Amino acid sequence: MHDELTANRIAQIPAPAAKEPGWYPDPLGSTRERYWDGSWLELTRVPEVRLARPVAIPNGNGQPPKKSLLSRVGLKPAAPVEAGATGPADKAGRKRSREAAERKREFFASPAGRARLSYGQKHDVFQCHLPLTRSELVVIPGVVGTAPLITSDPVQILNSVVAEGWKLKAGSFFWADADGGVVGYYMFKRSPKRHRKMNDPWKGEPEELR
């Protein structure tokens, strides 16, 4: 009975002023935060406490050392190409490096790639969206020891997010526009028990998943 009353109260609460998906102070008056994604969800959390950033030791130029986003989650940036390399083999190597770098960039812009980064940064919640009425091919990782896969199947793409350590909690669907069609928005909650060791899709040739 209490849960039903709470759900009714949530349904009557107006949208936040920003009208952007995210965490907001609980409109029911608790000390927690509640998630809004077009409607208020029954998903709350303890507000995050932002700690002061540690002081970085400057490098030789007096500037603090830079740390890439990929290095924070255990990924190494591509090694630089040595200057003066002009032979055919070197050109082929540079081409392969550029192609691998582009595949890596595309992966970390995909739902599974962003989910991997978010998991590595120990986020509690992850959200992504997928077009449902038009096909977009996406490269998703496979289990370590297998090839990455190419697919446009939303279910396979969502499964690739789950494999990165997330549990699907909610989904909603919107008509984007005349060209975009229906778009699905999905909310995930961090779930270490669902995390699997997946390969890096920019390494090796992907196989088409039918």
Secondary structure, 3 states (H helix, E strand, C coil): CHHHHHHHHHHCCCCCCCCCCEEEECCCCCCCEEEECCCEEEEEECCCCCCCCCCCCCCCCCCCCCCCHHHHCCCCCCCCCCCCCCCHHHHHHHHHHHHHHHHHHHHHHCHHHHHHHHHHCCCCEEEEEEECCCCCCEEECCECCCCCEEECCHHHHHHHHHHCCEEEEEEEEEECCCCCCEEEEEEEEECHHHCCCECCCCCCCCEECC
